[in-house]
Amino acid sequence: MNTHDRWRTSSYSGNANNCVEVALTVAEAKVRATKDRAGGHLELSLTGFRGLVRALQSIT
């Protein structure tokens, strides 16, 4: 994991640590759990990340 990644947490999460964080670059999106930041992350292409977000939006 790049120590220069800029991880962002949704404003909807408030101060809770039960959500995910995302780091976006020009080539990919990285996703990790706030409860286990050192536990690794998922790397997706930007197209794959957009698809994931659309799929999650469709079930909420």
Secondary structure as the mmCIF struct_conf table of DSSP 4:
data_model
#
loop_
_struct_conf.conf_type_id
_struct_conf.id
_struct_conf.beg_label_comp_id
_struct_conf.beg_label_asym_id
_struct_conf.beg_label_seq_id
_struct_conf.end_label_comp_id
_struct_conf.end_label_asym_id
_struct_conf.end_label_seq_id
TURN_TY1_P TURN_TY1_P1 THR A 3 HIS A 4
STRN STRN1 ARG A 8 THR A 9
HELX_RH_3T_P HELX_RH_3T_P1 SER A 11 SER A 13
TURN_TY1_P TURN_TY1_P2 GLY A 14 ASN A 15
BEND BEND1 ASN A 17 CYS A 19
STRN STRN2 VAL A 20 LEU A 24
BEND BEND2 VAL A 26 ALA A 27
STRN STRN3 GLU A 28 ALA A 33
HELX_RH_3T_P HELX_RH_3T_P2 THR A 34 GLY A 39
STRN STRN4 LEU A 42 SER A 45
HELX_RH_AL_P HELX_RH_AL_P1 LEU A 46 SER A 58
TURN_TY1_P TURN_TY1_P3 ILE A 59 ILE A 59
#
